[in-house]
């Protein structure tokens, strides 16, 4: 796991932004669009987990 707080926050922000872009720009083709939306959701979750402080 990444211990540096600044690096972890930057990576978290990057993943959340990338996930949002994939969700927003997903094509209307059902299979490709569903795949991109699923990938976007996974990236959003990973980004949120990285941004959350550990206890």
C-alpha positions as CSV (number, residue, x, y, z in Angstrom):
1,X,0.0,0.0,0.0
2,X,1.1,3.5,-0.6
3,X,2.2,5.2,2.6
4,X,3.0,8.7,1.3
5,X,-0.2,10.7,1.9
6,X,0.4,13.2,-0.9
7,X,1.0,10.4,-3.5
8,X,-2.0,8.5,-2.3
9,X,-4.3,11.5,-2.5
10,X,-3.0,12.4,-5.9
11,X,-3.6,8.9,-7.2
12,X,-7.0,8.9,-5.5
13,X,-8.0,12.1,-7.3
14,X,-6.7,10.9,-10.6
15,X,-8.7,7.6,-10.4
16,X,-11.9,9.4,-9.4
17,X,-11.5,11.8,-12.3
18,X,-10.7,9.0,-14.7
19,X,-13.7,7.1,-13.5
20,X,-16.0,10.1,-13.9
21,X,-14.7,10.6,-17.5
22,X,-15.4,7.0,-18.3
23,X,-18.9,7.3,-16.9
24,X,-19.6,10.5,-18.8
25,X,-18.1,9.5,-22.1
26,X,-19.4,5.9,-22.3
27,X,-20.7,5.2,-25.8
28,X,-24.3,4.1,-26.5
29,X,-23.3,0.7,-27.8
30,X,-24.7,-1.6,-25.0
31,X,-21.7,-3.9,-24.5
32,X,-18.9,-1.3,-24.8
33,X,-20.9,1.2,-22.8
34,X,-21.7,-1.2,-20.0
35,X,-18.0,-2.3,-19.8
36,X,-16.8,1.3,-19.6
37,X,-19.4,2.2,-17.0
38,X,-18.4,-0.8,-14.9
39,X,-14.7,0.1,-15.2
40,X,-15.6,3.7,-14.2
41,X,-17.5,2.5,-11.1
42,X,-14.6,0.3,-10.1
43,X,-12.1,3.2,-10.5
44,X,-14.4,5.5,-8.5
45,X,-14.5,2.9,-5.7
46,X,-10.7,2.3,-5.7
47,X,-10.1,6.1,-5.7
48,X,-12.5,6.7,-2.8
49,X,-10.8,3.9,-0.8
50,X,-7.4,5.3,-1.5
51,X,-8.5,8.8,-0.4
52,X,-10.1,7.6,2.8
53,X,-7.7,7.8,5.8
54,X,-6.6,4.6,7.3
55,X,-7.4,3.9,11.0
